[in-house]
Amino acid sequence: MSRKENEMNPIPADPGKPDAPTGSRPSYARQALFIALPVLLIFACAELGARLRERYIPPMPVDVGQGFNPDDRLFVPGAGGMMETNPQKSTSFQHQRFALVKPRDTLRIIALGGSSVNYLDYEFEQMKQDLALALSDRYKDVEIINCGGLSYGSHRLVLIASEIIGYAPDVVLLYTGHNEFEELEQMHLATLSDTKIQRMLTISAFYRFIRDKTAQQRIKNLEQSRAIRDLSASIPDSSRTWLHRFSEDEIRTRMADFEKNLETMIQLCQDNQVPVIIGTVPSKWYRPNLPGTDGERYEAVTSLFEKGQVDEGIKLGRALLREATPRHQSSDLENEIIRAVAHRWALPLADVEAAIIDAEPRGIPGETLFNDHCHLNPAGNEILRRLYQQEILNLVQS
């Protein structure tokens, strides 16, 4: 038979011969399943192990978004109509507890700021006692709610102010100015676009385990860096890593934002008939913590102080601190804005900077009244507390 005839008349299959098996090769779905099953099994074992571990070692509290999300809450409802500090915020804020509905005849004071406010719990307790005694004819109780967040600057404080105004404060204390550049770095590190994904992943105990181990290593590295810095006699803090050095235009923009944020908080309070007391923010002029070339330039100031040329040293130091970038402490730039805002809005001003300068033996902030570059020591905090306390009395008794 010719080829053409074969094509036209194909030979029929032999009925006695079985067809070739159609399932001899596994399907793509089955191949994927064979690959995925071991992976899923490994993950399931890791997840189970992580959950068992959490029975004995609870996961670290994590503030996803680091307070930059507008929907974040500093306080959450607790039992018995009370509000409590959000557990996710426990690493940045003191634990506070107060009634959602303010009791009658109670003076409720809310303090906003960064770590300098966070560390004032002892002074706030003393302030509470002094005010309760001085105002016993007006109030049965005095509450002071500490809303000082570690490394919080004015950007995040605006979000907190918008929340706390709903808790019926009688007075808001505002003390901020050290963290304006620090906060910008944290905003970049917060990866706000990933917060939804981070919250979803947090459901997994294995993810929480990896996250905590990573955080612990970072904390260990920071502690080692701090130990090296504490042992060093040099002024520049080379262990402090900044991701960005700000230009003059960026400094002006940040200071404009600082002023705008202050006025936003003040406007919010005044719209709700809540008085605000604002304070100037002193920082260390004697051996401040400036990284890089700014720290090296500041050595000339220290030299002047050591030679007894105090006035010359103060003049040069204030000028250098004003220009330093980045920095984790206030300067004349921030305090000029604070004074201008207080004047413009007719606010009571607790001039902490002037009081600290007056209290230092040579008028150099940092010689005796600071713990570090921006935090006052107990004697300095007492000065701060007394200034705000007097302004509260002036306000309430007027």
FENHURA-V701218 format. One record per residue. N is the residue number from 1. RES is the residue in one letter. SS is DSSP state (helix for helix, strand for strand, loop for the rest). PSI is psi in degrees with one decimal (none if undefined). OMEGA is omega in whole degrees, -180 to 180 (NA if undefined). Layout:
<<N:RES:SS:PSI:OMEGA> <N:RES:SS:PSI:OMEGA>>
//
This chain:
<<1:M:loop:137.2:-178> <2:S:loop:164.3:179> <3:R:helix:-40.3:-179> <4:K:helix:-40.2:179> <5:E:helix:-36.9:177> <6:N:helix:-41.8:180> <7:E:helix:-36.5:-179> <8:M:helix:-30.4:-178> <9:N:loop:78.3:-178> <10:P:loop:147.0:-179> <11:I:loop:126.0:-179> <12:P:loop:151.5:179> <13:A:loop:146.4:179> <14:D:loop:117.7:-178> <15:P:loop:-20.4:-180> <16:G:loop:-5.4:-178> <17:K:loop:125.7:-177> <18:P:loop:149.1:177> <19:D:loop:154.3:177> <20:A:loop:138.1:-179> <21:P:loop:133.1:-179> <22:T:loop:-19.8:-177> <23:G:loop:27.4:-177> <24:S:loop:-27.8:178> <25:R:loop:134.8:179> <26:P:loop:146.9:179> <27:S:loop:164.2:178> <28:Y:helix:-37.8:180> <29:A:helix:-41.0:180> <30:R:helix:-38.5:177> <31:Q:helix:-44.4:179> <32:A:helix:-38.0:180> <33:L:helix:-42.5:179> <34:F:helix:-35.0:179> <35:I:helix:-40.8:-174> <36:A:helix:-33.8:-175> <37:L:helix:-47.9:178> <38:P:helix:-38.5:179> <39:V:helix:-46.6:179> <40:L:helix:-37.7:179> <41:L:helix:-43.5:178> <42:I:helix:-45.0:180> <43:F:helix:-40.1:180> <44:A:helix:-41.1:178> <45:C:helix:-42.0:178> <46:A:helix:-41.2:179> <47:E:helix:-43.1:179> <48:L:helix:-44.8:179> <49:G:helix:-40.3:180> <50:A:helix:-38.4:179> <51:R:helix:-38.2:176> <52:L:helix:-39.0:179> <53:R:helix:-38.5:-177> <54:E:helix:-16.3:175> <55:R:loop:-27.3:-177> <56:Y:loop:-30.6:-180> <57:I:loop:96.5:-178> <58:P:loop:149.9:178> <59:P:loop:155.3:178> <60:M:loop:141.7:174> <61:P:loop:136.1:-177> <62:V:loop:130.9:177> <63:D:loop:91.5:-180> <64:V:loop:126.5:-177> <65:G:loop:-13.2:175> <66:Q:loop:31.7:175> <67:G:loop:4.3:-180> <68:F:loop:-11.5:180> <69:N:loop:129.7:180> <70:P:loop:-24.3:-178> <71:D:loop:1.5:177> <72:D:loop:146.8:177> <73:R:loop:131.2:176> <74:L:loop:-35.6:-179> <75:F:strand:144.9:179> <76:V:strand:154.5:-179> <77:P:strand:138.5:174> <78:G:loop:-165.9:-179> <79:A:helix:151.4:173> <80:G:helix:32.5:178> <81:G:helix:19.7:-180> <82:M:strand:155.4:172> <83:M:strand:141.0:-179> <84:E:strand:156.5:177> <85:T:strand:131.4:178> <86:N:loop:125.1:-179> <87:P:helix:-30.2:179> <88:Q:helix:-18.1:-179> <89:K:helix:6.5:-171> <90:S:loop:-21.4:178> <91:T:loop:-16.3:-176> <92:S:loop:-18.2:-174> <93:F:loop:151.8:171> <94:Q:loop:146.6:178> <95:H:loop:126.6:-180> <96:Q:loop:150.9:-180> <97:R:strand:128.5:-178> <98:F:strand:161.6:-179> <99:A:strand:135.8:177> <100:L:loop:-44.0:176> <101:V:loop:114.2:-176> <102:K:loop:128.6:178> <103:P:loop:153.1:179> <104:R:loop:150.3:177> <105:D:loop:34.0:178> <106:T:strand:130.8:174> <107:L:strand:111.3:-178> <108:R:strand:117.9:180> <109:I:strand:132.4:177> <110:I:strand:128.1:-178> <111:A:strand:125.0:180> <112:L:strand:137.2:176> <113:G:strand:-163.3:-180> <114:G:loop:-144.8:-177> <115:S:helix:-28.0:178> <116:S:helix:-32.6:175> <117:V:helix:-40.1:179> <118:N:helix:-38.0:-175> <119:Y:loop:7.6:-174> <120:L:loop:14.3:-176> <121:D:helix:-42.4:179> <122:Y:helix:-46.1:-180> <123:E:helix:-34.7:178> <124:F:helix:-35.2:177> <125:E:helix:-41.0:177> <126:Q:helix:-41.2:177> <127:M:helix:-42.0:180> <128:K:helix:-45.3:-180> <129:Q:helix:-44.9:-179> <130:D:helix:-42.4:-180> <131:L:helix:-39.0:179> <132:A:helix:-38.3:179> <133:L:helix:-45.2:-177> <134:A:helix:-27.0:-175> <135:L:loop:24.8:-177> <136:S:loop:-23.7:179> <137:D:loop:-11.1:-178> <138:R:loop:-35.3:-173> <139:Y:loop:143.6:175> <140:K:loop:-25.6:-177> <141:D:strand:154.7:175> <142:V:strand:128.6:176> <143:E:strand:136.9:172> <144:I:strand:115.9:-177> <145:I:strand:117.6:-176> <146:N:strand:109.9:177> <147:C:strand:41.8:176> <148:G:strand:121.0:-178> <149:G:loop:134.6:-179> <150:L:loop:124.2:-180> <151:S:loop:15.1:178> <152:Y:loop:131.7:174> <153:G:loop:-170.1:-172> <154:S:helix:-27.8:-179> <155:H:helix:-51.2:-179> <156:R:helix:-26.5:179> <157:L:helix:-29.5:175> <158:V:helix:-41.9:180> <159:L:helix:-38.9:178> <160:I:helix:-40.1:179> <161:A:helix:-39.5:180> <162:S:helix:-24.4:177> <163:E:helix:-49.0:-171> <164:I:helix:-18.1:179> <165:I:helix:-21.5:178> <166:G:helix:-3.4:-180> <167:Y:helix:17.8:173> <168:A:loop:52.6:176> <169:P:loop:148.4:174> <170:D:loop:-28.8:179> <171:V:strand:141.0:173> <172:V:strand:127.3:176> <173:L:strand:129.3:-178> <174:L:strand:120.7:-179> <175:Y:strand:97.0:-176> <176:T:loop:152.5:180> <177:G:loop:-9.6:-177> <178:H:loop:-23.8:-164> <179:N:loop:18.5:-174> <180:E:helix:-37.1:179> <181:F:helix:-36.6:176> <182:E:helix:-41.4:-177> <183:E:helix:-33.7:178> <184:L:helix:-41.0:178> <185:E:helix:-42.8:-179> <186:Q:helix:-33.2:178> <187:M:helix:-40.0:178> <188:H:helix:-35.6:-178> <189:L:helix:-16.8:-175> <190:A:loop:-17.9:-179> <191:T:loop:63.5:-175> <192:L:helix:-29.5:-179> <193:S:helix:-16.9:-177> <194:D:helix:5.7:-173> <195:T:helix:-38.0:179> <196:K:helix:-42.0:178> <197:I:helix:-41.3:180> <198:Q:helix:-41.6:179> <199:R:helix:-37.6:178> <200:M:helix:-44.1:-179> <201:L:helix:-28.1:-178> <202:T:loop:-16.8:176> <203:I:loop:-30.8:-177> <204:S:loop:127.2:177> <205:A:helix:-34.0:178> <206:F:helix:-40.7:176> <207:Y:helix:-42.4:179> <208:R:helix:-37.2:179> <209:F:helix:-48.2:179> <210:I:helix:-43.3:180> <211:R:helix:-44.6:-178> <212:D:helix:-39.8:179> <213:K:helix:-40.3:178> <214:T:helix:-43.5:180> <215:A:helix:-40.7:-180> <216:Q:helix:-36.9:178> <217:Q:helix:-39.8:178> <218:R:helix:-40.9:178> <219:I:helix:-41.8:178> <220:K:helix:-42.3:179> <221:N:helix:-40.8:179> <222:L:helix:-39.8:179> <223:E:helix:-39.1:177> <224:Q:helix:-40.4:179> <225:S:helix:-40.7:180> <226:R:helix:-39.7:179> <227:A:helix:-41.8:177> <228:I:helix:-42.4:-179> <229:R:helix:-41.5:-179> <230:D:helix:-30.8:180> <231:L:helix:-15.1:-176> <232:S:loop:140.3:178> <233:A:loop:-5.8:-177> <234:S:loop:156.2:180> <235:I:loop:-50.7:-176> <236:P:loop:136.4:179> <237:D:loop:86.5:-177> <238:S:loop:-15.1:179> <239:S:loop:-15.1:180> <240:R:loop:114.6:-177> <241:T:loop:120.4:174> <242:W:loop:138.3:-178> <243:L:loop:-15.3:-172> <244:H:loop:137.3:173> <245:R:loop:124.1:-171> <246:F:loop:138.5:176> <247:S:loop:170.9:179> <248:E:helix:-39.1:178> <249:D:helix:-39.8:180> <250:E:helix:-36.5:177> <251:I:helix:-45.8:179> <252:R:helix:-40.8:179> <253:T:helix:-42.6:-179> <254:R:helix:-39.5:178> <255:M:helix:-35.0:175> <256:A:helix:-39.0:177> <257:D:helix:-38.6:177> <258:F:helix:-47.9:179> <259:E:helix:-44.0:179> <260:K:helix:-41.7:-180> <261:N:helix:-41.8:176> <262:L:helix:-46.3:-177> <263:E:helix:-31.2:176> <264:T:helix:-44.4:179> <265:M:helix:-41.7:180> <266:I:helix:-44.5:179> <267:Q:helix:-42.4:179> <268:L:helix:-43.8:180> <269:C:helix:-44.5:-179> <270:Q:helix:-34.2:176> <271:D:helix:-24.2:180> <272:N:loop:19.3:177> <273:Q:loop:40.1:177> <274:V:loop:116.7:180> <275:P:strand:149.5:-180> <276:V:strand:135.5:171> <277:I:strand:121.3:-178> <278:I:strand:151.9:-178> <279:G:strand:146.9:171> <280:T:loop:157.8:-170> <281:V:loop:99.8:180> <282:P:loop:154.3:173> <283:S:loop:171.2:-171> <284:K:loop:122.5:174> <285:W:loop:-21.5:-179> <286:Y:loop:107.8:-177> <287:R:loop:62.9:177> <288:P:loop:167.6:-177> <289:N:loop:82.7:-179> <290:L:loop:130.1:-179> <291:P:loop:159.1:169> <292:G:helix:-141.8:-175> <293:T:helix:-29.8:178> <294:D:helix:-40.4:177> <295:G:helix:-39.3:179> <296:E:helix:-41.1:179> <297:R:helix:-32.3:-176> <298:Y:helix:-13.2:178> <299:E:helix:-28.9:178> <300:A:helix:-33.8:178> <301:V:helix:-46.1:179> <302:T:helix:-39.5:179> <303:S:helix:-41.6:178> <304:L:helix:-42.3:179> <305:F:helix:-44.0:-178> <306:E:helix:-25.9:177> <307:K:loop:-2.6:-179> <308:G:loop:6.2:179> <309:Q:loop:69.6:-171> <310:V:helix:-49.1:-177> <311:D:helix:-43.6:179> <312:E:helix:-40.4:179> <313:G:helix:-42.2:179> <314:I:helix:-43.9:-179> <315:K:helix:-46.8:-180> <316:L:helix:-41.7:-179> <317:G:helix:-43.0:179> <318:R:helix:-37.8:179> <319:A:helix:-42.7:-179> <320:L:helix:-40.7:180> <321:L:helix:-35.5:179> <322:R:helix:-35.4:-177> <323:E:helix:-14.3:-173> <324:A:loop:136.4:177> <325:T:loop:134.4:-6> <326:P:loop:165.0:178> <327:R:loop:154.3:-180> <328:H:loop:48.8:176> <329:Q:loop:158.3:-176> <330:S:loop:167.8:176> <331:S:loop:-174.1:176> <332:D:helix:-28.0:179> <333:L:helix:-52.6:-179> <334:E:helix:-42.9:-176> <335:N:helix:-31.1:174> <336:E:helix:-39.5:177> <337:I:helix:-44.6:-179> <338:I:helix:-45.7:180> <339:R:helix:-41.1:180> <340:A:helix:-41.6:179> <341:V:helix:-43.2:179> <342:A:helix:-41.8:179> <343:H:helix:-44.7:-176> <344:R:helix:-38.0:-177> <345:W:loop:6.2:179> <346:A:loop:49.1:-179> <347:L:loop:148.7:169> <348:P:strand:134.7:-177> <349:L:strand:119.4:171> <350:A:strand:100.4:-174> <351:D:loop:76.2:-177> <352:V:helix:-39.0:-179> <353:E:helix:-48.7:-179> <354:A:helix:-39.4:-179> <355:A:helix:-38.7:179> <356:I:helix:-42.3:177> <357:I:helix:-44.0:180> <358:D:helix:-32.9:-175> <359:A:helix:-21.0:179> <360:E:loop:140.4:-176> <361:P:loop:-40.8:-180> <362:R:loop:11.2:180> <363:G:loop:22.0:-179> <364:I:loop:104.0:178> <365:P:loop:127.1:179> <366:G:loop:-15.0:-180> <367:E:loop:-38.3:-176> <368:T:loop:-14.5:-168> <369:L:loop:12.4:180> <370:F:strand:145.0:171> <371:N:loop:-33.5:180> <372:D:loop:-153.3:-174> <373:H:loop:-24.9:-177> <374:C:loop:-15.3:-176> <375:H:loop:126.7:177> <376:L:strand:151.3:174> <377:N:loop:178.9:-177> <378:P:helix:-40.2:179> <379:A:helix:-39.3:177> <380:G:helix:-39.9:178> <381:N:helix:-32.8:177> <382:E:helix:-39.6:177> <383:I:helix:-46.5:179> <384:L:helix:-48.6:-177> <385:R:helix:-43.2:-178> <386:R:helix:-36.4:179> <387:L:helix:-48.8:179> <388:Y:helix:-38.7:-179> <389:Q:helix:-42.9:179> <390:Q:helix:-38.4:178> <391:E:helix:-34.8:176> <392:I:helix:-45.6:179> <393:L:helix:-43.0:178> <394:N:helix:-39.3:-177> <395:L:helix:-47.6:-175> <396:V:helix:-36.0:-175> <397:Q:helix:-4.3:-178> <398:S:loop:none:NA>>
//
